[in-house]
């Protein structure tokens, strides 16, 4: 069982910042997984005040506060809440279904996916793009934060940013956007970053590489999209606003540009010998 924090209020503690009393909870634990030592600690007590874990230790050393709600997990193993670093809560159905399914239906499915993560033990998720459903992930995050629904803490990336002409779905000649904010040039790239931050992005997700294929002798080729100048502009603008950048880049020029521009995380990357040399020259690896 993963341990989330408790945000409800109760009558037994001093008022919090909201003016409401903070709930006190004491959890009696049979086995507590300590991720630092890699061991299970026996007969532990966890004390939670409001949304904060304030004390953890052996049962014979922890004083349970008067009036605290007692939860008995003496038969169970408890571990800290897990973090899923790459989710897409809007991926229940395909982008093509946007023409037959309402935004509201997609949002309900996204909330269901977020709650599925929570029930699996993930108390925090980083959602890296809505894949066609705009800024709905920010709404799901805010609804959970405001206590309207149970769910994990979420960091969201909203629409994502891709290169102009690289993000269409449908038949030839039918220009239906796949959902990213498409940009042409560094100035539009900066504008897209500002727009997504304005509408709730915690992270900026970019797509500097597209489809991949293999040569007859097995060499990987990844279609490039954003130029190096565009990626540099995105990274600079995001960092100015204290946001980090995640780059969807399997390899090739798109991955190279992401490394050179200084993105914060690479998603799905396949590092070649050439790219390892680039990272070494930039001081990113020993």
MIDOSE-1310 file (N, C-alpha, C; in nm, 2 decimals, decimal comma, always signed):
residues 286
xxxx	+0,08/-0,12/+0,00/+0,00/+0,00/+0,00/+0,09/+0,12/+0,00; +0,07/+0,21/-0,10/+0,14/+0,34/-0,10/+0,07/+0,44/-0,01; +0,15/+0,53/+0,05/+0,10/+0,62/+0,15/+0,07/+0,76/+0,09; -0,05/+0,80/+0,06/-0,08/+0,93/+0,02/-0,09/+1,02/+0,15
xxxx	-0,09/+1,15/+0,13/-0,12/+1,24/+0,24/-0,27/+1,27/+0,25; -0,31/+1,32/+0,37/-0,45/+1,33/+0,40/-0,48/+1,48/+0,40; -0,57/+1,53/+0,32/-0,60/+1,67/+0,31/-0,73/+1,71/+0,37; -0,81/+1,62/+0,42/-0,94/+1,65/+0,49/-0,91/+1,72/+0,62
xxxx	-1,01/+1,80/+0,67/-1,00/+1,87/+0,79/-1,08/+1,79/+0,90; -1,04/+1,82/+1,03/-1,11/+1,75/+1,14/-1,11/+1,83/+1,26; -1,17/+1,79/+1,37/-1,19/+1,88/+1,48/-1,09/+1,87/+1,59; -0,98/+1,80/+1,57/-0,89/+1,77/+1,68/-0,76/+1,84/+1,67
xxxx	-0,73/+1,92/+1,57/-0,60/+1,99/+1,56/-0,62/+2,14/+1,55; -0,51/+2,21/+1,56/-0,51/+2,36/+1,55/-0,55/+2,40/+1,41; -0,61/+2,52/+1,39/-0,64/+2,56/+1,26/-0,52/+2,58/+1,17; -0,54/+2,55/+1,04/-0,44/+2,57/+0,94/-0,45/+2,70/+0,87
xxxx	-0,39/+2,72/+0,76/-0,39/+2,85/+0,69/-0,53/+2,89/+0,65; -0,61/+2,79/+0,62/-0,75/+2,81/+0,57/-0,84/+2,85/+0,68; -0,80/+2,85/+0,81/-0,88/+2,87/+0,92/-0,96/+2,75/+0,97; -0,95/+2,64/+0,90/-1,01/+2,52/+0,94/-0,91/+2,43/+1,01
xxxx	-0,96/+2,36/+1,11/-0,86/+2,27/+1,19/-0,81/+2,16/+1,10; -0,68/+2,13/+1,12/-0,61/+2,03/+1,04/-0,63/+1,89/+1,10; -0,66/+1,80/+1,02/-0,69/+1,66/+1,06/-0,56/+1,60/+1,11; -0,57/+1,52/+1,22/-0,46/+1,45/+1,27/-0,48/+1,30/+1,25
xxxx	-0,39/+1,23/+1,19/-0,40/+1,08/+1,16/-0,28/+1,01/+1,21; -0,29/+0,90/+1,28/-0,18/+0,82/+1,31/-0,20/+0,68/+1,25; -0,10/+0,63/+1,17/-0,11/+0,51/+1,10/-0,01/+0,41/+1,17; -0,07/+0,30/+1,22/+0,01/+0,19/+1,27/+0,05/+0,09/+1,16
xxxx	+0,18/+0,07/+1,14/+0,23/+0,00/+1,02/+0,30/-0,12/+1,07; +0,27/-0,24/+1,00/+0,34/-0,36/+1,03/+0,48/-0,36/+0,97; +0,49/-0,32/+0,85/+0,62/-0,31/+0,78/+0,62/-0,18/+0,69; +0,72/-0,10/+0,71/+0,73/+0,03/+0,64/+0,86/+0,02/+0,55
xxxx	+0,84/+0,03/+0,42/+0,96/+0,02/+0,33/+1,04/+0,15/+0,33; +1,16/+0,14/+0,37/+1,26/+0,25/+0,37/+1,34/+0,25/+0,24; +1,31/+0,34/+0,15/+1,37/+0,34/+0,02/+1,52/+0,38/+0,03; +1,56/+0,44/+0,13/+1,70/+0,48/+0,14/+1,79/+0,36/+0,18
xxxx	+1,74/+0,27/+0,27/+1,81/+0,16/+0,31/+1,78/+0,03/+0,23; +1,66/+0,04/+0,16/+1,61/-0,08/+0,09/+1,56/-0,19/+0,18; +1,52/-0,15/+0,31/+1,47/-0,25/+0,40/+1,33/-0,22/+0,45; +1,26/-0,32/+0,50/+1,14/-0,31/+0,57/+1,16/-0,28/+0,72
xxxx	+1,11/-0,17/+0,77/+1,11/-0,14/+0,91/+0,99/-0,20/+0,98; +1,00/-0,27/+1,09/+0,89/-0,33/+1,15/+0,83/-0,24/+1,26; +0,69/-0,26/+1,28/+0,62/-0,19/+1,38/+0,65/-0,04/+1,39; +0,61/+0,03/+1,29/+0,63/+0,17/+1,28/+0,50/+0,25/+1,29
xxxx	+0,51/+0,38/+1,32/+0,39/+0,47/+1,33/+0,42/+0,59/+1,24; +0,32/+0,63/+1,17/+0,33/+0,75/+1,08/+0,22/+0,85/+1,13; +0,27/+0,97/+1,16/+0,17/+1,07/+1,21/+0,16/+1,18/+1,10; +0,04/+1,21/+1,06/+0,00/+1,30/+0,95/-0,08/+1,42/+1,01
xxxx	-0,04/+1,54/+0,98/-0,11/+1,66/+1,02/-0,15/+1,73/+0,90; -0,28/+1,74/+0,87/-0,33/+1,81/+0,75/-0,28/+1,73/+0,63; -0,20/+1,79/+0,55/-0,14/+1,73/+0,43/+0,01/+1,69/+0,44; +0,06/+1,70/+0,56/+0,20/+1,68/+0,59/+0,22/+1,56/+0,68
xxxx	+0,32/+1,47/+0,64/+0,37/+1,37/+0,73/+0,47/+1,44/+0,83; +0,44/+1,44/+0,96/+0,51/+1,52/+1,05/+0,61/+1,43/+1,14; +0,58/+1,30/+1,14/+0,67/+1,21/+1,22/+0,65/+1,07/+1,17; +0,77/+1,00/+1,17/+0,77/+0,86/+1,14/+0,88/+0,79/+1,23
xxxx	+0,84/+0,68/+1,28/+0,94/+0,61/+1,37/+0,88/+0,48/+1,43; +0,96/+0,42/+1,51/+0,92/+0,30/+1,58/+0,81/+0,32/+1,67; +0,72/+0,22/+1,68/+0,60/+0,24/+1,76/+0,63/+0,27/+1,91; +0,74/+0,22/+1,96/+0,77/+0,25/+2,10/+0,84/+0,38/+2,13
xxxx	+0,86/+0,46/+2,02/+0,92/+0,59/+2,03/+0,84/+0,70/+1,99; +0,73/+0,68/+1,92/+0,64/+0,78/+1,87/+0,52/+0,80/+1,96; +0,50/+0,92/+2,01/+0,38/+0,96/+2,09/+0,27/+0,99/+2,00; +0,16/+0,91/+2,00/+0,05/+0,94/+1,91/-0,03/+1,06/+1,97
xxxx	-0,06/+1,16/+1,89/-0,13/+1,28/+1,95/-0,27/+1,25/+2,00; -0,31/+1,31/+2,10/-0,44/+1,29/+2,16/-0,55/+1,33/+2,05; -0,65/+1,25/+2,04/-0,75/+1,28/+1,94/-0,73/+1,25/+1,80; -0,61/+1,19/+1,77/-0,58/+1,15/+1,63/-0,66/+1,03/+1,59
xxxx	-0,70/+1,03/+1,46/-0,77/+0,92/+1,41/-0,66/+0,81/+1,39; -0,69/+0,69/+1,43/-0,60/+0,57/+1,42/-0,64/+0,49/+1,30; -0,54/+0,45/+1,22/-0,56/+0,36/+1,11/-0,47/+0,24/+1,13; -0,53/+0,13/+1,13/-0,45/+0,01/+1,16/-0,40/-0,07/+1,04
xxxx	-0,28/-0,05/+1,00/-0,22/-0,12/+0,89/-0,11/-0,22/+0,94; -0,13/-0,27/+1,07/-0,03/-0,35/+1,13/-0,02/-0,49/+1,06; -0,11/-0,52/+0,97/-0,10/-0,64/+0,89/-0,04/-0,62/+0,75; -0,01/-0,49/+0,72/+0,03/-0,46/+0,58/+0,17/-0,40/+0,57
xxxx	+0,21/-0,39/+0,45/+0,34/-0,32/+0,41/+0,30/-0,19/+0,35; +0,36/-0,08/+0,40/+0,33/+0,05/+0,35/+0,46/+0,11/+0,29; +0,45/+0,18/+0,18/+0,57/+0,24/+0,12/+0,54/+0,38/+0,08; +0,64/+0,47/+0,06/+0,61/+0,60/+0,02/+0,54/+0,61/-0,11
xxxx	+0,46/+0,71/-0,13/+0,39/+0,73/-0,26/+0,49/+0,73/-0,38; +0,45/+0,65/-0,48/+0,54/+0,65/-0,60/+0,52/+0,77/-0,69; +0,62/+0,79/-0,78/+0,61/+0,90/-0,88/+0,62/+0,84/-1,01; +0,52/+0,87/-1,10/+0,52/+0,83/-1,24/+0,57/+0,95/-1,32
xxxx	+0,69/+0,94/-1,38/+0,75/+1,06/-1,45/+0,71/+1,08/-1,59; +0,62/+0,99/-1,65/+0,58/+1,01/-1,78/+0,44/+0,94/-1,80; +0,34/+1,03/-1,80/+0,20/+0,98/-1,82/+0,13/+1,06/-1,93; +0,02/+1,01/-1,98/-0,07/+1,08/-2,07/-0,21/+1,04/-2,03
xxxx	-0,27/+1,12/-1,94/-0,40/+1,08/-1,89/-0,51/+1,09/-2,00; -0,47/+1,17/-2,11/-0,57/+1,19/-2,22/-0,55/+1,08/-2,33; -0,48/+0,98/-2,30/-0,45/+0,88/-2,41/-0,55/+0,76/-2,41; -0,66/+0,77/-2,34/-0,75/+0,65/-2,34/-0,80/+0,62/-2,47
xxxx	-0,83/+0,71/-2,56/-0,87/+0,69/-2,70/-0,77/+0,76/-2,79; -0,79/+0,73/-2,92/-0,69/+0,79/-3,02/-0,73/+0,93/-3,05; -0,63/+1,01/-3,10/-0,65/+1,14/-3,14/-0,76/+1,16/-3,25; -0,77/+1,05/-3,33/-0,88/+1,06/-3,44/-1,02/+1,06/-3,38
xxxx	-1,04/+1,01/-3,26/-1,17/+1,01/-3,20/-1,22/+1,15/-3,16; -1,13/+1,25/-3,17/-1,17/+1,39/-3,14/-1,28/+1,44/-3,22; -1,30/+1,38/-3,34/-1,40/+1,43/-3,43/-1,54/+1,37/-3,40; -1,54/+1,26/-3,31/-1,67/+1,20/-3,28/-1,69/+1,20/-3,13
xxxx	-1,60/+1,24/-3,05/-1,61/+1,24/-2,90/-1,59/+1,38/-2,85; -1,67/+1,42/-2,75/-1,67/+1,55/-2,69/-1,55/+1,57/-2,60; -1,51/+1,70/-2,59/-1,40/+1,73/-2,50/-1,44/+1,69/-2,36; -1,57/+1,71/-2,32/-1,61/+1,67/-2,18/-1,59/+1,52/-2,16
xxxx	-1,62/+1,44/-2,26/-1,60/+1,29/-2,25/-1,45/+1,26/-2,23; -1,37/+1,32/-2,30/-1,22/+1,30/-2,29/-1,17/+1,34/-2,15; -1,23/+1,45/-2,10/-1,18/+1,49/-1,97/-1,23/+1,39/-1,86; -1,35/+1,34/-1,87/-1,39/+1,24/-1,77/-1,30/+1,12/-1,78
xxxx	-1,26/+1,07/-1,90/-1,17/+0,96/-1,91/-1,03/+0,99/-1,86; -0,99/+1,12/-1,87/-0,86/+1,16/-1,82/-0,86/+1,15/-1,67; -0,97/+1,20/-1,61/-0,98/+1,19/-1,46/-0,97/+1,05/-1,41; -1,04/+0,96/-1,49/-1,04/+0,82/-1,45/-0,90/+0,77/-1,46
xxxx	-0,82/+0,80/-1,56/-0,68/+0,75/-1,57/-0,60/+0,81/-1,45; -0,62/+0,93/-1,42/-0,54/+0,99/-1,30/-0,57/+0,91/-1,18; -0,70/+0,88/-1,16/-0,74/+0,81/-1,04/-0,69/+0,66/-1,04; -0,68/+0,61/-1,16/-0,62/+0,47/-1,17/-0,48/+0,47/-1,12
xxxx	-0,40/+0,58/-1,16/-0,26/+0,59/-1,11/-0,26/+0,60/-0,96; -0,35/+0,68/-0,90/-0,35/+0,69/-0,76/-0,37/+0,56/-0,69; -0,47/+0,48/-0,74/-0,51/+0,36/-0,68/-0,39/+0,25/-0,69; -0,31/+0,27/-0,79/-0,19/+0,18/-0,81/-0,07/+0,22/-0,73
xxxx	-0,09/+0,33/-0,65/+0,02/+0,37/-0,56/+0,10/+0,49/-0,60; +0,06/+0,55/-0,72/+0,14/+0,67/-0,76/+0,07/+0,80/-0,71; +0,13/+0,86/-0,61/+0,07/+0,98/-0,55/+0,11/+1,11/-0,62; +0,21/+1,10/-0,71/+0,25/+1,21/-0,80/+0,27/+1,17/-0,94
xxxx	+0,22/+1,24/-1,04/+0,25/+1,21/-1,18/+0,29/+1,33/-1,25; +0,38/+1,31/-1,35/+0,41/+1,42/-1,45/+0,35/+1,38/-1,58; +0,25/+1,46/-1,62/+0,17/+1,43/-1,74/+0,23/+1,51/-1,85; +0,28/+1,45/-1,96/+0,36/+1,51/-2,06/+0,29/+1,53/-2,19
xxxx	+0,17/+1,59/-2,18/+0,10/+1,63/-2,31/-0,03/+1,57/-2,32; -0,13/+1,65/-2,37/-0,27/+1,60/-2,38/-0,30/+1,53/-2,51; -0,20/+1,54/-2,61/-0,22/+1,47/-2,74/-0,35/+1,51/-2,80; -0,38/+1,64/-2,81/-0,50/+1,68/-2,88/-0,61/+1,74/-2,80
xxxx	-0,60/+1,74/-2,67/-0,71/+1,79/-2,59/-0,67/+1,92/-2,52; -0,59/+2,00/-2,58/-0,57/+2,13/-2,53/-0,51/+2,14/-2,39; -0,58/+2,22/-2,30/-0,53/+2,24/-2,17/-0,61/+2,17/-2,06; -0,68/+2,06/-2,10/-0,76/+1,99/-2,01/-0,69/+1,93/-1,89
xxxx	-0,56/+1,90/-1,91/-0,48/+1,84/-1,80/-0,47/+1,94/-1,69; -0,46/+2,07/-1,72/-0,45/+2,17/-1,61/-0,58/+2,17/-1,53; -0,69/+2,15/-1,60/-0,82/+2,15/-1,53/-0,83/+2,03/-1,44; -0,79/+1,91/-1,49/-0,79/+1,80/-1,41/-0,70/+1,82/-1,28
xxxx	-0,58/+1,87/-1,30/-0,49/+1,90/-1,19/-0,56/+1,99/-1,09; -0,62/+2,10/-1,14/-0,68/+2,20/-1,05/-0,80/+2,14/-0,97; -0,88/+2,06/-1,04/-0,99/+2,00/-0,97/-0,95/+1,91/-0,86; -0,84/+1,83/-0,88/-0,79/+1,75/-0,77/-0,73/+1,83/-0,66
xxxx	-0,65/+1,94/-0,70/-0,59/+2,02/-0,60/-0,70/+2,10/-0,51; -0,81/+2,13/-0,57/-0,92/+2,20/-0,50/-1,01/+2,10/-0,42; -0,98/+1,97/-0,42/-1,05/+1,88/-0,34/-1,18/+1,83/-0,41; -1,21/+1,86/-0,53/-1,33/+1,82/-0,60/-1,33/+1,67/-0,63
xxxx	-1,21/+1,61/-0,65/-1,20/+1,47/-0,68/-1,07/+1,42/-0,61; -1,07/+1,29/-0,58/-0,95/+1,23/-0,54/-0,86/+1,21/-0,66; -0,73/+1,22/-0,64/-0,64/+1,20/-0,75/-0,49/+1,23/-0,70; -0,40/+1,20/-0,79/-0,26/+1,23/-0,75/-0,22/+1,37/-0,77
xxxx	-0,11/+1,42/-0,70/-0,06/+1,55/-0,74/-0,01/+1,54/-0,89; -0,04/+1,64/-0,96/+0,00/+1,64/-1,10/+0,08/+1,76/-1,14; +0,19/+1,73/-1,22/+0,25/+1,84/-1,30/+0,22/+1,81/-1,44; +0,17/+1,92/-1,51/+0,12/+1,90/-1,65/+0,19/+1,98/-1,75
xxxx	+0,18/+1,94/-1,88/+0,25/+2,00/-1,99/+0,16/+2,06/-2,09; +0,03/+2,05/-2,08/-0,07/+2,10/-2,17/-0,05/+2,05/-2,31; -0,05/+2,14/-2,41/-0,06/+2,10/-2,55/+0,08/+2,04/-2,61; +0,19/+2,09/-2,56/+0,31/+2,06/-2,63/+0,34/+2,15/-2,75
xxxx	+0,46/+2,15/-2,79/+0,50/+2,24/-2,90/+0,57/+2,16/-3,01; +0,53/+2,17/-3,13/+0,59/+2,10/-3,25/+0,62/+2,20/-3,36; +0,68/+2,15/-3,46/+0,71/+2,23/-3,58/+0,60/+2,24/-3,68; +0,59/+2,36/-3,74/+0,48/+2,38/-3,84/+0,49/+2,27/-3,95
xxxx	+0,37/+2,22/-3,98/+0,36/+2,11/-4,09/+0,39/+1,97/-4,04; +0,42/+1,95/-3,92/+0,46/+1,82/-3,87/+0,36/+1,74/-3,79; +0,24/+1,80/-3,77/+0,15/+1,75/-3,67/+0,01/+1,74/-3,72; -0,01/+1,67/-3,83/-0,15/+1,66/-3,89/-0,19/+1,51/-3,88
xxxx	-0,32/+1,49/-3,87/-0,38/+1,36/-3,87/-0,49/+1,36/-3,98; -0,52/+1,24/-4,03/-0,62/+1,23/-4,13/-0,56/+1,20/-4,27; -0,64/+1,20/-4,37/-0,60/+1,17/-4,51/-0,52/+1,28/-4,57; -0,45/+1,25/-4,68/-0,37/+1,35/-4,75/-0,46/+1,47/-4,79
xxxx	-0,41/+1,59/-4,76/-0,48/+1,71/-4,79/-0,58/+1,75/-4,69; -0,60/+1,67/-4,58/-0,70/+1,71/-4,48/-0,61/+1,75/-4,36; -0,60/+1,88/-4,34/-0,51/+1,94/-4,24/-0,58/+1,95/-4,10; -0,59/+1,84/-4,03/-0,65/+1,85/-3,89/-0,53/+1,83/-3,80
xxxx	-0,51/+1,93/-3,72/-0,40/+1,93/-3,63/-0,41/+1,82/-3,53; -0,29/+1,76/-3,50/-0,29/+1,65/-3,40/-0,30/+1,70/-3,26; -0,29/+1,83/-3,24/-0,31/+1,89/-3,11/-0,20/+1,97/-3,05; -0,07/+1,96/-3,11/+0,04/+2,04/-3,06/+0,02/+2,18/-3,10
xxxx	+0,09/+2,27/-3,04/+0,10/+2,41/-3,08/+0,21/+2,42/-3,18; +0,18/+2,44/-3,31/+0,28/+2,43/-3,42/+0,34/+2,57/-3,43; +0,48/+2,58/-3,44/+0,55/+2,70/-3,45/+0,64/+2,70/-3,57; +0,67/+2,82/-3,62/+0,76/+2,84/-3,73/+0,85/+2,96/-3,69
xxxx	+0,97/+2,93/-3,65/+1,07/+3,03/-3,61/+1,08/+3,05/-3,46; +1,19/+3,10/-3,41/+1,21/+3,13/-3,27/+1,11/+3,22/-3,20; +1,06/+3,32/-3,27/+0,97/+3,41/-3,21/+0,84/+3,34/-3,18; +0,79/+3,27/-3,28/+0,66/+3,19/-3,25/+0,68/+3,09/-3,14
xxxx	+0,80/+3,03/-3,14/+0,83/+2,93/-3,03/+0,83/+3,00/-2,89; +0,88/+3,12/-2,88/+0,87/+3,19/-2,75/+0,73/+3,22/-2,72; +0,65/+3,26/-2,82/+0,51/+3,30/-2,79/+0,43/+3,17/-2,74; +0,46/+3,06/-2,80/+0,39/+2,93/-2,76/+0,43/+2,90/-2,62
xxxx	+0,55/+2,92/-2,58/+0,59/+2,89/-2,44/+0,51/+2,98/-2,34; +0,50/+3,11/-2,37/+0,43/+3,20/-2,29/+0,28/+3,16/-2,28; +0,23/+3,13/-2,40/+0,08/+3,09/-2,40/+0,06/+2,97/-2,31; +0,14/+2,87/-2,32/+0,11/+2,75/-2,24/+0,13/+2,77/-2,10
xxxx	+0,23/+2,85/-2,06/+0,25/+2,89/-1,92/+0,12/+2,96/-1,87; +0,08/+3,05/-1,95/-0,04/+3,13/-1,92/-0,16/+3,04/-1,89; -0,17/+2,93/-1,96/-0,29/+2,85/-1,94/-0,26/+2,72/-1,85; -0,15/+2,73/-1,77/-0,14/+2,63/-1,67/-0,03/+2,53/-1,68
xxxx	+0,06/+2,54/-1,78/+0,17/+2,44/-1,79/+0,27/+2,45/-1,68; +0,30/+2,34/-1,62/+0,41/+2,32/-1,52/+0,54/+2,29/-1,59; +0,53/+2,21/-1,70/+0,64/+2,18/-1,79/+0,61/+2,22/-1,93; +0,71/+2,24/-2,01/+0,70/+2,26/-2,15/+0,74/+2,14/-2,23
xxxx	+0,65/+2,08/-2,30/+0,68/+1,96/-2,38/+0,71/+1,99/-2,52; +0,81/+1,95/-2,58/+0,84/+1,97/-2,72/+0,86/+1,84/-2,80; +0,84/+1,86/-2,93/+0,85/+1,74/-3,02/+0,95/+1,78/-3,13; +1,08/+1,77/-3,10/+1,19/+1,81/-3,20/+1,22/+1,69/-3,29
xxxx	+1,16/+1,58/-3,27/+1,18/+1,46/-3,36/+1,04/+1,40/-3,39; +1,03/+1,34/-3,51/+0,90/+1,28/-3,54/+0,92/+1,13/-3,56; +0,87/+1,08/-3,67/+0,87/+0,93/-3,70/+1,01/+0,88/-3,72; +1,03/+0,75/-3,70/+1,16/+0,69/-3,72/+1,15/+0,57/-3,81
xxxx	+1,26/+0,54/-3,87/+1,27/+0,42/-3,96/+1,41/+0,37/-3,96; +1,43/+0,25/-4,02/+1,56/+0,19/-4,02/+1,60/+0,17/-4,17; +1,73/+0,18/-4,19/+1,79/+0,16/-4,32/+1,80/+0,01/-4,34; +1,83/-0,04/-4,47/+1,84/-0,18/-4,50/+1,95/-0,25/-4,41
xxxx	+2,04/-0,17/-4,36/+2,15/-0,23/-4,27/+2,12/-0,20/-4,12; +2,00/-0,15/-4,09/+1,96/-0,14/-3,95/+2,00/-0,01/-3,89; +2,04/+0,09/-3,96/+2,07/+0,22/-3,90/+1,94/+0,30/-3,88; +1,93/+0,36/-3,76/+1,81/+0,43/-3,72/+1,81/+0,57/-3,78
xxxx	+1,70/+0,61/-3,84/+1,68/+0,75/-3,89/+1,56/+0,80/-3,82; +1,57/+0,92/-3,76/+1,46/+0,99/-3,70/+1,43/+1,12/-3,77; +1,31/+1,14/-3,81/+1,28/+1,26/-3,88/+1,29/+1,38/-3,79; +1,37/+1,48/-3,83/+1,38/+1,61/-3,75/+1,26/+1,70/-3,77
xxxx	+1,23/+1,78/-3,67/+1,12/+1,88/-3,69/+1,17/+2,02/-3,65; +1,16/+2,05/-3,52/+1,21/+2,18/-3,48/+1,35/+2,20/-3,51; +1,39/+2,33/-3,55/+1,53/+2,36/-3,57/+1,60/+2,38/-3,44; +1,73/+2,39/-3,44/+1,81/+2,41/-3,32/+1,77/+2,55/-3,27
xxxx	+1,76/+2,65/-3,35/+1,73/+2,79/-3,30/+1,59/+2,79/-3,23; +1,49/+2,71/-3,29/+1,36/+2,71/-3,22/+1,37/+2,64/-3,09; +1,45/+2,53/-3,08/+1,46/+2,46/-2,95/+1,53/+2,55/-2,85; +1,63/+2,62/-2,89/+1,70/+2,71/-2,80/+1,61/+2,82/-2,75
xxxx	+1,53/+2,87/-2,84/+1,43/+2,97/-2,80/+1,33/+2,92/-2,69; +1,28/+2,80/-2,72/+1,19/+2,74/-2,62/+1,25/+2,72/-2,49; +1,37/+2,66/-2,49/+1,44/+2,63/-2,36/+1,47/+2,76/-2,29; +1,52/+2,87/-2,36/+1,55/+2,99/-2,29/+1,43/+3,06/-2,23
xxxx	+1,32/+3,06/-2,31/+1,19/+3,12/-2,26/+1,14/+3,04/-2,14; +1,14/+2,91/-2,15/+1,08/+2,83/-2,04/+1,16/+2,86/-1,91; +1,30/+2,86/-1,93/+1,38/+2,87/-1,81/+1,37/+3,01/-1,75; +1,34/+3,11/-1,84/+1,32/+3,25/-1,79/+1,20/+3,25/-1,69
xxxx	+1,10/+3,16/-1,72/+0,98/+3,16/-1,64/+0,98/+3,04/-1,54; +1,10/+2,99/-1,51/+1,12/+2,88/-1,41/+1,04/+2,76/-1,45; +1,03/+2,73/-1,57/+0,97/+2,60/-1,62/+1,08/+2,52/-1,68; +1,06/+2,38/-1,67/+1,15/+2,29/-1,73/+1,10/+2,24/-1,86
xxxx	+1,19/+2,19/-1,95/+1,15/+2,14/-2,08/+1,17/+1,99/-2,10; +1,07/+1,92/-2,14/+1,08/+1,78/-2,17/+1,08/+1,76/-2,33; +1,17/+1,69/-2,38/+1,18/+1,67/-2,53/+1,15/+1,53/-2,57; +1,05/+1,51/-2,65/+1,01/+1,38/-2,71/+1,11/+1,37/-2,83
xxxx	+1,21/+1,28/-2,82/+1,31/+1,27/-2,92/+1,38/+1,13/-2,91; +1,35/+1,05/-3,01/+1,40/+0,92/-3,01/+1,55/+0,92/-3,05; +1,59/+1,01/-3,14/+1,73/+1,01/-3,17/+1,75/+1,11/-3,29; +1,87/+1,10/-3,35/+1,90/+1,18/-3,47/+1,91/+1,33/-3,44
xxxx	+1,89/+1,41/-3,54/+1,91/+1,56/-3,52/+1,82/+1,62/-3,41; +1,70/+1,57/-3,40/+1,61/+1,62/-3,29/+1,67/+1,60/-3,16; +1,72/+1,48/-3,13/+1,78/+1,45/-3,00/+1,91/+1,54/-2,98; +1,99/+1,55/-3,09/+2,11/+1,63/-3,08/+2,08/+1,77/-3,05
xxxx	+1,98/+1,83/-3,12/+1,94/+1,97/-3,09/+1,89/+1,99/-2,95; +1,82/+1,89/-2,90/+1,77/+1,90/-2,76/+1,88/+1,90/-2,66; +1,98/+1,82/-2,68/+2,10/+1,82/-2,59/+2,17/+1,95/-2,59; +2,20/+1,99/-2,72/+2,27/+2,12/-2,73/+2,20/+2,24/-2,67
xxxx	+2,07/+2,24/-2,69/+1,99/+2,35/-2,64/+1,97/+2,35/-2,49; +1,99/+2,24/-2,43/+1,99/+2,23/-2,28/+1,85/+2,20/-2,22; +1,77/+2,11/-2,29/+1,65/+2,07/-2,24/+1,67/+1,99/-2,10; +1,57/+1,98/-2,02/+1,59/+1,92/-1,89/+1,57/+1,77/-1,89
xxxx	+1,48/+1,72/-1,97/+1,47/+1,57/-1,98/+1,45/+1,53/-2,12; +1,50/+1,41/-2,16/+1,48/+1,35/-2,29/+1,38/+1,23/-2,27; +1,28/+1,23/-2,35/+1,18/+1,12/-2,34/+1,20/+1,03/-2,46; +1,22/+0,90/-2,43/+1,23/+0,79/-2,53/+1,36/+0,79/-2,60
xxxx	+1,46/+0,86/-2,56/+1,58/+0,88/-2,64/+1,67/+0,76/-2,65; +1,73/+0,74/-2,77/+1,82/+0,63/-2,80/+1,96/+0,70/-2,83; +2,05/+0,69/-2,73/+2,18/+0,76/-2,74/+2,28/+0,68/-2,83; +2,32/+0,74/-2,94/+2,43/+0,68/-3,02/+2,57/+0,72/-2,98
xxxx	+2,67/+0,66/-3,03/+2,80/+0,70/-3,00/+2,83/+0,84/-3,03; +2,77/+0,89/-3,15/+2,79/+1,03/-3,19/+2,73/+1,12/-3,08; +2,61/+1,09/-3,03/+2,55/+1,17/-2,94/+2,62/+1,17/-2,80; +2,67/+1,05/-2,77/+2,75/+1,05/-2,64/+2,87/+1,14/-2,65
xxxx	+2,93/+1,15/-2,77/+3,04/+1,24/-2,79/+3,00/+1,39/-2,77; +2,88/+1,42/-2,82/+2,82/+1,55/-2,81/+2,80/+1,59/-2,66; +2,74/+1,49/-2,59/+2,72/+1,51/-2,44/+2,85/+1,53/-2,37; +2,95/+1,45/-2,40/+3,08/+1,46/-2,34/+3,14/+1,60/-2,36
xxxx	+3,13/+1,65/-2,49/+3,19/+1,78/-2,52/+3,12/+1,89/-2,44; +2,99/+1,87/-2,41/+2,91/+1,97/-2,34/+2,93/+1,96/-2,19; +3,00/+1,86/-2,15/+3,02/+1,83/-2,00/+2,90/+1,77/-1,94; +2,81/+1,70/-2,01/+2,69/+1,64/-1,96/+2,72/+1,50/-1,91
xx	+2,83/+1,44/-1,95/+2,87/+1,30/-1,90/+3,02/+1,30/-1,88; +3,06/+1,21/-1,79/+3,20/+1,20/-1,77/+3,27/+1,12/-1,87
